[in-house]
Amino acid sequence: MNSNFDAHNCSGQKAARDMDSLQRDRFELISAYIDGEVTAAERYQVQDWLANDANSQRLYTRLMKLRQGLHQLPIPATQVTAQETANQVFTRINRRRLRNTMVWGGAAIAAMFVSAFSGILPGSQFMPRLAQNPVTEEAAEPLMIAVNRPVIQIPKAKSASPENFVDSAIFNP
């Protein structure tokens, strides 16, 4: 007996689910019909339902009342005009610009103070000293240029011929 009850219950749930799906589809189609968003075939289908089905007629009546009620709702007056809103936006933008200018200006002033105290600016007393070579009193040797005899031995290159150049270019890309 339990098995029959479970089978009946299961089919009942499926039937209820299918009915809910059918009702949901009808609701969406009738709602789209009211909004004028249906095709010609769907319009004829909804008109047939409205002519022959009492549930569809009740649903249509409820949706029409809801639509009329929404259209009759008073539109609240805005508290702030568009000009005031624009002024508030531009005031915030100007404040942000001023704040950025102050931050960058303060950073530049701080960098100047740091550089002044570290001795980077000319005229400060804390100038860093650079390493210096000791000056020797030796006579400078004149610069000599070797024209015919180089100071360093230059190795001779292989003789370049056009055949060697072409062969090496092909094998060594």
Biotite code that builds the C-alpha atoms (Angstrom):
import biotite.structure as struc

atoms = struc.array([
    struc.Atom([0.000, 0.000, 0.000], chain_id="A", res_id=1, res_name="MET", atom_name="CA", element="C"),
    struc.Atom([2.898, 2.344, 0.673], chain_id="A", res_id=2, res_name="ASN", atom_name="CA", element="C"),
    struc.Atom([4.295, 1.813, -2.781], chain_id="A", res_id=3, res_name="SER", atom_name="CA", element="C"),
    struc.Atom([0.979, 2.785, -4.387], chain_id="A", res_id=4, res_name="ASN", atom_name="CA", element="C"),
    struc.Atom([0.773, 5.852, -2.190], chain_id="A", res_id=5, res_name="PHE", atom_name="CA", element="C"),
    struc.Atom([4.338, 6.903, -3.098], chain_id="A", res_id=6, res_name="ASP", atom_name="CA", element="C"),
    struc.Atom([3.689, 6.384, -6.807], chain_id="A", res_id=7, res_name="ALA", atom_name="CA", element="C"),
    struc.Atom([0.465, 8.379, -6.602], chain_id="A", res_id=8, res_name="HIS", atom_name="CA", element="C"),
    struc.Atom([2.176, 11.117, -4.579], chain_id="A", res_id=9, res_name="ASN", atom_name="CA", element="C"),
    struc.Atom([5.067, 11.293, -7.031], chain_id="A", res_id=10, res_name="CYS", atom_name="CA", element="C"),
    struc.Atom([2.764, 11.619, -10.034], chain_id="A", res_id=11, res_name="SER", atom_name="CA", element="C"),
    struc.Atom([0.710, 14.213, -8.132], chain_id="A", res_id=12, res_name="GLY", atom_name="CA", element="C"),
    struc.Atom([3.844, 16.310, -7.534], chain_id="A", res_id=13, res_name="GLN", atom_name="CA", element="C"),
    struc.Atom([4.766, 16.028, -11.200], chain_id="A", res_id=14, res_name="LYS", atom_name="CA", element="C"),
    struc.Atom([1.257, 17.074, -12.214], chain_id="A", res_id=15, res_name="ALA", atom_name="CA", element="C"),
    struc.Atom([1.405, 20.052, -9.830], chain_id="A", res_id=16, res_name="ALA", atom_name="CA", element="C"),
    struc.Atom([4.816, 21.029, -11.195], chain_id="A", res_id=17, res_name="ARG", atom_name="CA", element="C"),
    struc.Atom([3.518, 20.788, -14.773], chain_id="A", res_id=18, res_name="ASP", atom_name="CA", element="C"),
    struc.Atom([0.449, 22.821, -13.824], chain_id="A", res_id=19, res_name="MET", atom_name="CA", element="C"),
    struc.Atom([2.629, 25.487, -12.205], chain_id="A", res_id=20, res_name="ASP", atom_name="CA", element="C"),
    struc.Atom([4.730, 25.612, -15.350], chain_id="A", res_id=21, res_name="SER", atom_name="CA", element="C"),
    struc.Atom([1.608, 25.940, -17.492], chain_id="A", res_id=22, res_name="LEU", atom_name="CA", element="C"),
    struc.Atom([0.201, 28.685, -15.268], chain_id="A", res_id=23, res_name="GLN", atom_name="CA", element="C"),
    struc.Atom([3.533, 30.499, -15.269], chain_id="A", res_id=24, res_name="ARG", atom_name="CA", element="C"),
    struc.Atom([3.675, 30.331, -19.065], chain_id="A", res_id=25, res_name="ASP", atom_name="CA", element="C"),
    struc.Atom([0.106, 31.645, -19.347], chain_id="A", res_id=26, res_name="ARG", atom_name="CA", element="C"),
    struc.Atom([0.878, 34.433, -16.879], chain_id="A", res_id=27, res_name="PHE", atom_name="CA", element="C"),
    struc.Atom([3.957, 35.517, -18.852], chain_id="A", res_id=28, res_name="GLU", atom_name="CA", element="C"),
    struc.Atom([2.138, 35.356, -22.168], chain_id="A", res_id=29, res_name="LEU", atom_name="CA", element="C"),
    struc.Atom([-0.857, 37.340, -20.913], chain_id="A", res_id=30, res_name="ILE", atom_name="CA", element="C"),
    struc.Atom([1.479, 39.896, -19.321], chain_id="A", res_id=31, res_name="SER", atom_name="CA", element="C"),
    struc.Atom([3.371, 40.245, -22.602], chain_id="A", res_id=32, res_name="ALA", atom_name="CA", element="C"),
    struc.Atom([-0.009, 40.566, -24.403], chain_id="A", res_id=33, res_name="TYR", atom_name="CA", element="C"),
    struc.Atom([-0.971, 43.470, -22.144], chain_id="A", res_id=34, res_name="ILE", atom_name="CA", element="C"),
    struc.Atom([2.390, 45.151, -22.789], chain_id="A", res_id=35, res_name="ASP", atom_name="CA", element="C"),
    struc.Atom([2.014, 44.610, -26.551], chain_id="A", res_id=36, res_name="GLY", atom_name="CA", element="C"),
    struc.Atom([5.089, 42.394, -26.811], chain_id="A", res_id=37, res_name="GLU", atom_name="CA", element="C"),
    struc.Atom([3.617, 39.304, -28.492], chain_id="A", res_id=38, res_name="VAL", atom_name="CA", element="C"),
    struc.Atom([3.636, 37.963, -32.026], chain_id="A", res_id=39, res_name="THR", atom_name="CA", element="C"),
    struc.Atom([0.453, 37.635, -34.056], chain_id="A", res_id=40, res_name="ALA", atom_name="CA", element="C"),
    struc.Atom([0.141, 33.908, -33.277], chain_id="A", res_id=41, res_name="ALA", atom_name="CA", element="C"),
    struc.Atom([0.595, 34.536, -29.550], chain_id="A", res_id=42, res_name="GLU", atom_name="CA", element="C"),
    struc.Atom([-1.979, 37.333, -29.673], chain_id="A", res_id=43, res_name="ARG", atom_name="CA", element="C"),
    struc.Atom([-4.557, 34.979, -31.217], chain_id="A", res_id=44, res_name="TYR", atom_name="CA", element="C"),
    struc.Atom([-3.736, 32.349, -28.577], chain_id="A", res_id=45, res_name="GLN", atom_name="CA", element="C"),
    struc.Atom([-4.281, 34.824, -25.701], chain_id="A", res_id=46, res_name="VAL", atom_name="CA", element="C"),
    struc.Atom([-7.510, 36.127, -27.275], chain_id="A", res_id=47, res_name="GLN", atom_name="CA", element="C"),
    struc.Atom([-8.755, 32.537, -27.499], chain_id="A", res_id=48, res_name="ASP", atom_name="CA", element="C"),
    struc.Atom([-7.929, 31.977, -23.825], chain_id="A", res_id=49, res_name="TRP", atom_name="CA", element="C"),
    struc.Atom([-9.714, 35.192, -22.860], chain_id="A", res_id=50, res_name="LEU", atom_name="CA", element="C"),
    struc.Atom([-12.803, 34.165, -24.853], chain_id="A", res_id=51, res_name="ALA", atom_name="CA", element="C"),
    struc.Atom([-13.018, 30.597, -23.515], chain_id="A", res_id=52, res_name="ASN", atom_name="CA", element="C"),
    struc.Atom([-11.113, 30.241, -20.186], chain_id="A", res_id=53, res_name="ASP", atom_name="CA", element="C"),
    struc.Atom([-12.418, 31.770, -16.955], chain_id="A", res_id=54, res_name="ALA", atom_name="CA", element="C"),
    struc.Atom([-9.019, 31.473, -15.164], chain_id="A", res_id=55, res_name="ASN", atom_name="CA", element="C"),
    struc.Atom([-7.302, 33.374, -17.959], chain_id="A", res_id=56, res_name="SER", atom_name="CA", element="C"),
    struc.Atom([-10.019, 36.044, -17.816], chain_id="A", res_id=57, res_name="GLN", atom_name="CA", element="C"),
    struc.Atom([-9.488, 36.477, -14.033], chain_id="A", res_id=58, res_name="ARG", atom_name="CA", element="C"),
    struc.Atom([-5.706, 36.661, -14.496], chain_id="A", res_id=59, res_name="LEU", atom_name="CA", element="C"),
    struc.Atom([-6.130, 39.222, -17.284], chain_id="A", res_id=60, res_name="TYR", atom_name="CA", element="C"),
    struc.Atom([-8.438, 41.331, -15.097], chain_id="A", res_id=61, res_name="THR", atom_name="CA", element="C"),
    struc.Atom([-6.001, 41.227, -12.149], chain_id="A", res_id=62, res_name="ARG", atom_name="CA", element="C"),
    struc.Atom([-3.041, 42.204, -14.371], chain_id="A", res_id=63, res_name="LEU", atom_name="CA", element="C"),
    struc.Atom([-4.996, 45.094, -15.929], chain_id="A", res_id=64, res_name="MET", atom_name="CA", element="C"),
    struc.Atom([-5.957, 46.412, -12.453], chain_id="A", res_id=65, res_name="LYS", atom_name="CA", element="C"),
    struc.Atom([-2.328, 46.133, -11.372], chain_id="A", res_id=66, res_name="LEU", atom_name="CA", element="C"),
    struc.Atom([-1.173, 48.008, -14.467], chain_id="A", res_id=67, res_name="ARG", atom_name="CA", element="C"),
    struc.Atom([-3.740, 50.781, -13.966], chain_id="A", res_id=68, res_name="GLN", atom_name="CA", element="C"),
    struc.Atom([-2.810, 51.043, -10.304], chain_id="A", res_id=69, res_name="GLY", atom_name="CA", element="C"),
    struc.Atom([0.874, 51.448, -11.199], chain_id="A", res_id=70, res_name="LEU", atom_name="CA", element="C"),
    struc.Atom([0.056, 54.137, -13.756], chain_id="A", res_id=71, res_name="HIS", atom_name="CA", element="C"),
    struc.Atom([-2.048, 56.029, -11.204], chain_id="A", res_id=72, res_name="GLN", atom_name="CA", element="C"),
    struc.Atom([0.654, 56.099, -8.528], chain_id="A", res_id=73, res_name="LEU", atom_name="CA", element="C"),
    struc.Atom([1.730, 59.661, -7.834], chain_id="A", res_id=74, res_name="PRO", atom_name="CA", element="C"),
    struc.Atom([5.219, 60.542, -8.946], chain_id="A", res_id=75, res_name="ILE", atom_name="CA", element="C"),
    struc.Atom([7.074, 61.977, -5.976], chain_id="A", res_id=76, res_name="PRO", atom_name="CA", element="C"),
    struc.Atom([8.461, 65.454, -6.459], chain_id="A", res_id=77, res_name="ALA", atom_name="CA", element="C"),
    struc.Atom([12.219, 65.519, -6.405], chain_id="A", res_id=78, res_name="THR", atom_name="CA", element="C"),
    struc.Atom([13.778, 67.142, -3.406], chain_id="A", res_id=79, res_name="GLN", atom_name="CA", element="C"),
    struc.Atom([16.766, 68.440, -5.315], chain_id="A", res_id=80, res_name="VAL", atom_name="CA", element="C"),
    struc.Atom([16.719, 70.067, -8.732], chain_id="A", res_id=81, res_name="THR", atom_name="CA", element="C"),
    struc.Atom([19.013, 68.994, -11.526], chain_id="A", res_id=82, res_name="ALA", atom_name="CA", element="C"),
    struc.Atom([20.967, 72.247, -11.262], chain_id="A", res_id=83, res_name="GLN", atom_name="CA", element="C"),
    struc.Atom([21.626, 71.662, -7.555], chain_id="A", res_id=84, res_name="GLU", atom_name="CA", element="C"),
    struc.Atom([22.786, 68.119, -8.262], chain_id="A", res_id=85, res_name="THR", atom_name="CA", element="C"),
    struc.Atom([25.167, 69.365, -10.966], chain_id="A", res_id=86, res_name="ALA", atom_name="CA", element="C"),
    struc.Atom([26.521, 72.028, -8.594], chain_id="A", res_id=87, res_name="ASN", atom_name="CA", element="C"),
    struc.Atom([27.167, 69.393, -5.936], chain_id="A", res_id=88, res_name="GLN", atom_name="CA", element="C"),
    struc.Atom([29.023, 67.209, -8.435], chain_id="A", res_id=89, res_name="VAL", atom_name="CA", element="C"),
    struc.Atom([31.237, 70.060, -9.602], chain_id="A", res_id=90, res_name="PHE", atom_name="CA", element="C"),
    struc.Atom([31.908, 71.132, -6.008], chain_id="A", res_id=91, res_name="THR", atom_name="CA", element="C"),
    struc.Atom([33.174, 67.631, -5.226], chain_id="A", res_id=92, res_name="ARG", atom_name="CA", element="C"),
    struc.Atom([35.358, 67.632, -8.325], chain_id="A", res_id=93, res_name="ILE", atom_name="CA", element="C"),
    struc.Atom([36.856, 71.002, -7.379], chain_id="A", res_id=94, res_name="ASN", atom_name="CA", element="C"),
    struc.Atom([37.503, 69.794, -3.827], chain_id="A", res_id=95, res_name="ARG", atom_name="CA", element="C"),
    struc.Atom([39.274, 66.728, -5.147], chain_id="A", res_id=96, res_name="ARG", atom_name="CA", element="C"),
    struc.Atom([41.428, 68.886, -7.449], chain_id="A", res_id=97, res_name="ARG", atom_name="CA", element="C"),
    struc.Atom([42.310, 71.227, -4.598], chain_id="A", res_id=98, res_name="LEU", atom_name="CA", element="C"),
    struc.Atom([43.205, 68.282, -2.368], chain_id="A", res_id=99, res_name="ARG", atom_name="CA", element="C"),
    struc.Atom([45.446, 66.762, -5.076], chain_id="A", res_id=100, res_name="ASN", atom_name="CA", element="C"),
    struc.Atom([47.140, 70.126, -5.616], chain_id="A", res_id=101, res_name="THR", atom_name="CA", element="C"),
    struc.Atom([47.771, 70.470, -1.893], chain_id="A", res_id=102, res_name="MET", atom_name="CA", element="C"),
    struc.Atom([49.207, 66.967, -1.641], chain_id="A", res_id=103, res_name="VAL", atom_name="CA", element="C"),
    struc.Atom([51.565, 67.429, -4.619], chain_id="A", res_id=104, res_name="TRP", atom_name="CA", element="C"),
    struc.Atom([52.546, 70.937, -3.501], chain_id="A", res_id=105, res_name="GLY", atom_name="CA", element="C"),
    struc.Atom([53.262, 69.701, 0.011], chain_id="A", res_id=106, res_name="GLY", atom_name="CA", element="C"),
    struc.Atom([55.362, 66.888, -1.390], chain_id="A", res_id=107, res_name="ALA", atom_name="CA", element="C"),
    struc.Atom([57.368, 69.352, -3.496], chain_id="A", res_id=108, res_name="ALA", atom_name="CA", element="C"),
    struc.Atom([57.974, 71.636, -0.510], chain_id="A", res_id=109, res_name="ILE", atom_name="CA", element="C"),
    struc.Atom([59.022, 68.659, 1.622], chain_id="A", res_id=110, res_name="ALA", atom_name="CA", element="C"),
    struc.Atom([61.433, 67.560, -1.111], chain_id="A", res_id=111, res_name="ALA", atom_name="CA", element="C"),
    struc.Atom([62.963, 71.060, -1.189], chain_id="A", res_id=112, res_name="MET", atom_name="CA", element="C"),
    struc.Atom([63.527, 71.026, 2.579], chain_id="A", res_id=113, res_name="PHE", atom_name="CA", element="C"),
    struc.Atom([65.082, 67.581, 2.452], chain_id="A", res_id=114, res_name="VAL", atom_name="CA", element="C"),
    struc.Atom([67.382, 68.617, -0.370], chain_id="A", res_id=115, res_name="SER", atom_name="CA", element="C"),
    struc.Atom([68.352, 71.831, 1.435], chain_id="A", res_id=116, res_name="ALA", atom_name="CA", element="C"),
    struc.Atom([69.260, 69.986, 4.613], chain_id="A", res_id=117, res_name="PHE", atom_name="CA", element="C"),
    struc.Atom([71.120, 67.264, 2.783], chain_id="A", res_id=118, res_name="SER", atom_name="CA", element="C"),
    struc.Atom([73.314, 69.779, 0.962], chain_id="A", res_id=119, res_name="GLY", atom_name="CA", element="C"),
    struc.Atom([72.127, 69.333, -2.563], chain_id="A", res_id=120, res_name="ILE", atom_name="CA", element="C"),
    struc.Atom([71.209, 72.973, -3.016], chain_id="A", res_id=121, res_name="LEU", atom_name="CA", element="C"),
    struc.Atom([74.137, 75.278, -3.765], chain_id="A", res_id=122, res_name="PRO", atom_name="CA", element="C"),
    struc.Atom([75.232, 77.509, -0.921], chain_id="A", res_id=123, res_name="GLY", atom_name="CA", element="C"),
    struc.Atom([74.418, 75.095, 1.864], chain_id="A", res_id=124, res_name="SER", atom_name="CA", element="C"),
    struc.Atom([77.055, 74.458, 4.505], chain_id="A", res_id=125, res_name="GLN", atom_name="CA", element="C"),
    struc.Atom([76.767, 70.713, 4.366], chain_id="A", res_id=126, res_name="PHE", atom_name="CA", element="C"),
    struc.Atom([78.112, 70.208, 0.840], chain_id="A", res_id=127, res_name="MET", atom_name="CA", element="C"),
    struc.Atom([79.264, 66.648, 0.279], chain_id="A", res_id=128, res_name="PRO", atom_name="CA", element="C"),
    struc.Atom([82.893, 66.268, -0.693], chain_id="A", res_id=129, res_name="ARG", atom_name="CA", element="C"),
    struc.Atom([83.915, 64.273, -3.663], chain_id="A", res_id=130, res_name="LEU", atom_name="CA", element="C"),
    struc.Atom([87.053, 62.154, -3.777], chain_id="A", res_id=131, res_name="ALA", atom_name="CA", element="C"),
    struc.Atom([89.994, 63.963, -5.345], chain_id="A", res_id=132, res_name="GLN", atom_name="CA", element="C"),
    struc.Atom([93.180, 62.693, -6.922], chain_id="A", res_id=133, res_name="ASN", atom_name="CA", element="C"),
    struc.Atom([96.341, 63.952, -5.319], chain_id="A", res_id=134, res_name="PRO", atom_name="CA", element="C"),
    struc.Atom([98.023, 66.486, -7.547], chain_id="A", res_id=135, res_name="VAL", atom_name="CA", element="C"),
    struc.Atom([101.592, 65.515, -8.461], chain_id="A", res_id=136, res_name="THR", atom_name="CA", element="C"),
    struc.Atom([104.141, 67.893, -9.820], chain_id="A", res_id=137, res_name="GLU", atom_name="CA", element="C"),
    struc.Atom([105.464, 65.612, -12.570], chain_id="A", res_id=138, res_name="GLU", atom_name="CA", element="C"),
    struc.Atom([105.975, 66.879, -16.056], chain_id="A", res_id=139, res_name="ALA", atom_name="CA", element="C"),
    struc.Atom([103.276, 65.773, -18.407], chain_id="A", res_id=140, res_name="ALA", atom_name="CA", element="C"),
    struc.Atom([104.494, 63.490, -21.178], chain_id="A", res_id=141, res_name="GLU", atom_name="CA", element="C"),
    struc.Atom([103.558, 64.690, -24.661], chain_id="A", res_id=142, res_name="PRO", atom_name="CA", element="C"),
    struc.Atom([101.078, 62.660, -26.634], chain_id="A", res_id=143, res_name="LEU", atom_name="CA", element="C"),
    struc.Atom([102.684, 60.529, -29.311], chain_id="A", res_id=144, res_name="MET", atom_name="CA", element="C"),
    struc.Atom([100.854, 59.094, -32.307], chain_id="A", res_id=145, res_name="ILE", atom_name="CA", element="C"),
    struc.Atom([102.343, 56.077, -34.040], chain_id="A", res_id=146, res_name="ALA", atom_name="CA", element="C"),
    struc.Atom([101.543, 56.334, -37.727], chain_id="A", res_id=147, res_name="VAL", atom_name="CA", element="C"),
    struc.Atom([103.788, 53.755, -39.347], chain_id="A", res_id=148, res_name="ASN", atom_name="CA", element="C"),
    struc.Atom([104.469, 51.530, -36.346], chain_id="A", res_id=149, res_name="ARG", atom_name="CA", element="C"),
    struc.Atom([101.503, 50.725, -34.133], chain_id="A", res_id=150, res_name="PRO", atom_name="CA", element="C"),
    struc.Atom([102.089, 50.381, -30.416], chain_id="A", res_id=151, res_name="VAL", atom_name="CA", element="C"),
    struc.Atom([100.122, 47.104, -30.249], chain_id="A", res_id=152, res_name="ILE", atom_name="CA", element="C"),
    struc.Atom([100.615, 44.334, -32.775], chain_id="A", res_id=153, res_name="GLN", atom_name="CA", element="C"),
    struc.Atom([97.443, 44.002, -34.927], chain_id="A", res_id=154, res_name="ILE", atom_name="CA", element="C"),
    struc.Atom([96.788, 40.441, -36.127], chain_id="A", res_id=155, res_name="PRO", atom_name="CA", element="C"),
    struc.Atom([96.282, 39.951, -39.824], chain_id="A", res_id=156, res_name="LYS", atom_name="CA", element="C"),
    struc.Atom([92.864, 38.838, -41.036], chain_id="A", res_id=157, res_name="ALA", atom_name="CA", element="C"),
    struc.Atom([92.220, 36.100, -43.571], chain_id="A", res_id=158, res_name="LYS", atom_name="CA", element="C"),
    struc.Atom([92.222, 37.352, -47.080], chain_id="A", res_id=159, res_name="SER", atom_name="CA", element="C"),
    struc.Atom([88.676, 38.232, -48.040], chain_id="A", res_id=160, res_name="ALA", atom_name="CA", element="C"),
    struc.Atom([87.487, 37.023, -51.387], chain_id="A", res_id=161, res_name="SER", atom_name="CA", element="C"),
    struc.Atom([83.940, 37.192, -52.768], chain_id="A", res_id=162, res_name="PRO", atom_name="CA", element="C"),
    struc.Atom([83.673, 33.366, -52.867], chain_id="A", res_id=163, res_name="GLU", atom_name="CA", element="C"),
    struc.Atom([84.617, 33.048, -49.186], chain_id="A", res_id=164, res_name="ASN", atom_name="CA", element="C"),
    struc.Atom([82.141, 35.762, -48.268], chain_id="A", res_id=165, res_name="PHE", atom_name="CA", element="C"),
    struc.Atom([79.232, 34.137, -50.145], chain_id="A", res_id=166, res_name="VAL", atom_name="CA", element="C"),
    struc.Atom([80.013, 30.666, -48.767], chain_id="A", res_id=167, res_name="ASP", atom_name="CA", element="C"),
    struc.Atom([80.270, 31.903, -45.184], chain_id="A", res_id=168, res_name="SER", atom_name="CA", element="C"),
    struc.Atom([77.047, 33.889, -45.517], chain_id="A", res_id=169, res_name="ALA", atom_name="CA", element="C"),
    struc.Atom([75.159, 30.813, -46.738], chain_id="A", res_id=170, res_name="ILE", atom_name="CA", element="C"),
    struc.Atom([76.453, 28.443, -44.060], chain_id="A", res_id=171, res_name="PHE", atom_name="CA", element="C"),
    struc.Atom([76.428, 30.937, -41.167], chain_id="A", res_id=172, res_name="ASN", atom_name="CA", element="C"),
    struc.Atom([73.162, 32.819, -41.193], chain_id="A", res_id=173, res_name="PRO", atom_name="CA", element="C"),
])
